[in-house]
Amino acid sequence: MTSEAAATEDSSDLNSLNFLFMKKSEIFLPKVAAKPDNMLFRFSLGQALYDEGTTEAAIPHLQSCTDSRDDWMLPRILLGKALLQHGQADRAKLILEHALQLAVSQHHDEPAEELRSILEDL
């Protein structure tokens, strides 16, 4: 193998390692920037930000998802939880109640149970 080929291979291995250690949000930020109307990218970014603990940054992305589809349960659950973490209980309650209606109508038993528990505590 030539030294040039070895350097290219080493660079490729390094890029693969960087990808493995990237935060999930770092993967989806450029995707959302390139295609801001792609709600699956936006949801993935919102979910990643939520999971990484940057819930305030997740809120606008999750809100965009809930605004895009009336029947999308999961972004509503995450949005409601994020709003609760930021002291917006009244707004969160409305969103979580809608998520519960969706969970029941879509036969998602575990999310429905979780939502009932959260709502009981409000």
Protein Blocks (a to p, Z undefined) as FASTA:
>chain_A
ZZklmmmmmmmmmmmmmmmmpcfklmmmmmmmmmmmlmklmmmmmmmmmmnopamlmmmm
mmmmmmmpmklmklmmmmmmmmmmnopamlmmmmmmmmmmmmmmnopaklmmmmmmmmmm
ZZ
